[in-house]
């Protein structure tokens, strides 16, 4: 994989072919590329082909949670909890396709179990059963927050799909070294097999924006004059 800085450099070098005077901010280029990558990977996630792309999965070790008052929880169904944990911080933006928030796994740091996703309605159904299954091994995500019903676990490891690896690693409570790495030095999250496509799509959009700005700045030029101005 390439870094965010390398991705932007490749796009900038190609933009120079469009115009030596083209000036588009690095942040805008990265944001455009990330949007293209996220859209493509969300589609692949729905097709269940992304789970083979290990390089695109970000691990957040030691993600902290805190106990909240379940009786006043804004998720009505969780008011039936015996106890309720919610993450201290919001998760980084994931891929919200048909299969949820792009979370691959949630596991306690000191156990070898894995939490399963559960919707509030599914949780209610479990609680109502006469011989209910264990409800302590489930998670739910709302408004970016991770919830663990009927749990007191304070720290979990999370594996998820997100284009914001720098933000994800900054949420790690047990490895401060991750917080020191520049966002530009983090990997640009995109399967290698789609990288050229993402760069091409990014260039197409940025080129269109740049040409429009040239036309807006020179509304009275004819086509030939605009072309000369762009060169």
C-alpha positions in Angstrom: 0.0 0.0 0.0 1.1 3.6 -0.5 0.9 6.4 2.0 -1.6 9.3 1.9 1.3 11.6 0.9 2.4 9.2 -1.9 -1.2 9.1 -3.2 -1.5 12.9 -3.3 2.0 13.2 -5.0 0.9 10.8 -7.8 -2.3 12.8 -8.3 -0.4 16.1 -8.3 2.1 14.9 -10.8 -0.7 14.0 -13.2 -2.5 17.3 -12.6 0.7 19.1 -13.8 0.0 17.5 -17.1 -3.3 19.2 -17.1 -1.8 22.6 -16.3 1.5 23.7 -14.8 -0.5 26.4 -13.0 -3.0 24.0 -11.3 -3.1 24.6 -7.6 -5.4 22.4 -5.6 -4.8 21.8 -1.9 -3.3 18.5 -0.8 -6.1 18.0 1.7 -8.8 18.4 -1.0 -7.0 15.9 -3.2 -6.8 13.4 -0.3 -10.4 14.0 0.6 -11.5 13.4 -3.0 -9.5 10.2 -3.2 -10.8 8.9 0.1 -14.4 9.5 -1.0 -13.8 7.6 -4.2 -12.1 4.7 -2.3 -14.8 4.6 0.3 -17.6 4.4 -2.3 -15.9 1.6 -4.1 -15.0 -0.4 -1.0 -18.6 0.0 0.4 -19.8 -1.7 -2.8 -17.3 -4.5 -2.4 -18.2 -4.9 1.3 -21.8 -5.5 0.2 -20.6 -8.1 -2.2 -18.6 -9.7 0.7 -15.4 -9.5 -1.3 -13.6 -7.0 1.0 -13.0 -9.4 3.8 -10.0 -10.9 1.9 -8.4 -7.5 1.9 -6.5 -7.7 5.2 -4.4 -4.6 4.4 -7.6 -2.5 4.4 -8.7 -3.6 7.8 -7.7 -1.3 10.7 -7.2 -2.7 14.2 -7.9 -0.4 17.2 -6.5 -2.1 20.2 -7.6 -1.0 23.7 -10.7 0.9 22.7 -12.2 2.2 25.9 -15.8 2.0 27.1 -17.6 3.4 30.1 -20.7 2.4 32.0 -23.8 4.6 31.4 -27.2 4.7 33.0 -29.2 2.2 31.0 -32.5 3.7 32.3 -31.9 6.9 30.4 -30.3 5.4 27.4 -31.7 6.9 24.1 -31.9 3.3 22.7 -35.2 2.4 24.3 -34.7 -1.4 23.9 -31.5 -1.2 26.0 -33.4 0.0 29.0 -34.0 -3.6 29.7 -30.3 -4.1 30.2 -28.9 -5.1 33.6 -26.0 -2.9 32.8 -24.8 -1.0 29.7 -21.4 0.1 28.4 -20.8 2.7 25.7 -17.6 3.8 24.1 -15.9 6.9 25.4 -15.3 8.1 21.9 -17.0 7.8 18.6 -15.6 5.2 16.2 -14.0 6.6 13.0 -16.3 6.7 10.0 -16.7 3.2 8.6 -18.4 1.7 5.6 -22.1 1.8 6.1 -23.3 -0.6 3.5 -26.0 -3.2 3.6 -23.9 -5.2 6.1 -23.6 -2.6 8.8 -20.8 -0.4 9.9 -17.9 -2.3 8.4 -16.9 -3.8 11.7 -15.1 -7.1 11.3 -14.8 -8.0 14.9 -15.1 -6.8 18.5 -13.3 -8.8 21.2 -12.3 -8.3 24.8 -8.6 -7.8 25.2 -8.3 -10.5 27.9 -10.6 -13.1 26.4 -10.8 -15.4 23.4 -14.4 -14.6 22.6 -15.9 -12.5 19.9 -19.0 -10.2 20.2 -21.7 -10.5 17.6 -23.7 -7.7 16.1 -27.2 -7.4 17.5 -30.0 -4.9 16.6 -32.1 -3.5 19.4 -35.1 -5.5 18.2 -33.1 -8.7 18.2 -31.9 -7.9 21.7 -35.5 -7.5 22.9 -36.4 -10.9 21.4 -33.5 -12.5 23.2 -34.5 -11.0 26.6 -38.1 -12.1 26.2 -37.3 -15.7 25.6 -38.0 -18.0 28.5 -34.7 -19.7 28.2 -32.7 -16.7 26.9 -29.3 -17.1 25.5 -26.3 -15.2 27.0 -26.9 -11.5 26.1 -23.4 -10.4 27.2 -21.6 -11.1 24.0 -23.2 -8.6 21.6 -22.5 -5.1 20.3 -24.4 -2.4 18.6 -23.4 0.9 17.0 -25.5 4.1 17.0 -24.4 7.6 16.0 -20.8 6.3 15.9 -20.8 5.0 19.5 -20.2 1.3 20.3 -22.6 -0.3 22.8 -22.2 -3.5 24.8 -25.5 -4.5 26.5 -25.4 -6.5 29.8 -21.7 -6.0 30.0 -19.0 -4.4 32.2 -16.1 -4.8 29.8 -14.1 -1.6 29.7 -11.7 -2.2 26.9 -12.1 -4.1 23.6 -10.1 -4.6 20.4 -11.8 -3.6 17.2 -11.1 -4.6 13.6 -13.0 -2.5 11.1 -13.0 -1.0 7.6 -12.3 2.7 7.6 -10.5 5.1 5.3 -9.5 7.2 8.4 -6.7 4.9 9.8 -5.0 7.9 11.5 -8.2 8.7 13.4 -8.7 5.1 14.3 -5.2 4.6 15.7 -5.5 7.8 17.8 -8.3 6.1 19.7 -6.0 3.4 21.0 -5.6 3.8 24.8 -2.6 1.4 25.2 -0.2 2.4 22.4 0.6 6.2 22.5 3.2 5.7 19.6 0.3 5.4 17.2 -0.8 8.9 18.0 2.6 10.4 16.9 2.5 9.2 13.4 1.6 11.9 10.8 -1.7 11.4 8.9 0.3 11.9 5.7 2.5 8.9 6.6 -0.5 6.6 7.2 -1.5 4.2 4.5 -4.0 5.3 1.9 -6.7 2.8 2.4 -7.6 1.1 -0.9 -7.0 -2.4 -2.3 -3.9 -2.4 -4.5 -5.9 -3.8 -7.4 -8.1 -0.7 -7.4 -5.5 1.9 -6.7 -5.0 3.0 -10.4 -8.8 3.2 -10.8 -9.2 5.5 -7.7 -6.3 7.7 -9.0 -8.0 7.9 -12.4 -11.4 8.8 -10.9 -9.8 11.4 -8.6 -8.0 13.0 -11.5 -11.2 13.1 -13.6 -13.1 14.9 -10.8 -10.3 17.3 -10.0 -9.7 18.0 -13.6 -13.3 18.9 -14.1 -13.3 21.2 -11.1 -10.1 22.9 -12.3 -11.4 23.5 -15.9 -14.7 24.9 -14.5 -12.7 27.3 -12.3 -10.7 28.5 -15.4 -14.0 29.1 -17.3 -15.5 30.9 -14.4 -12.5 33.1 -14.1 -12.4 33.9 -17.8 -16.0 33.9 -18.9 -15.3 35.9 -22.1 -12.6 33.8 -23.6 -13.3 31.5 -26.5 -12.4 27.8 -26.4 -9.0 28.3 -28.0 -8.0 31.1 -25.6 -9.2 29.1 -22.6 -7.0 26.2 -23.8 -4.0 28.5 -24.1 -4.7 29.9 -20.6 -4.9 26.4 -19.1 -1.5 25.5 -20.7 
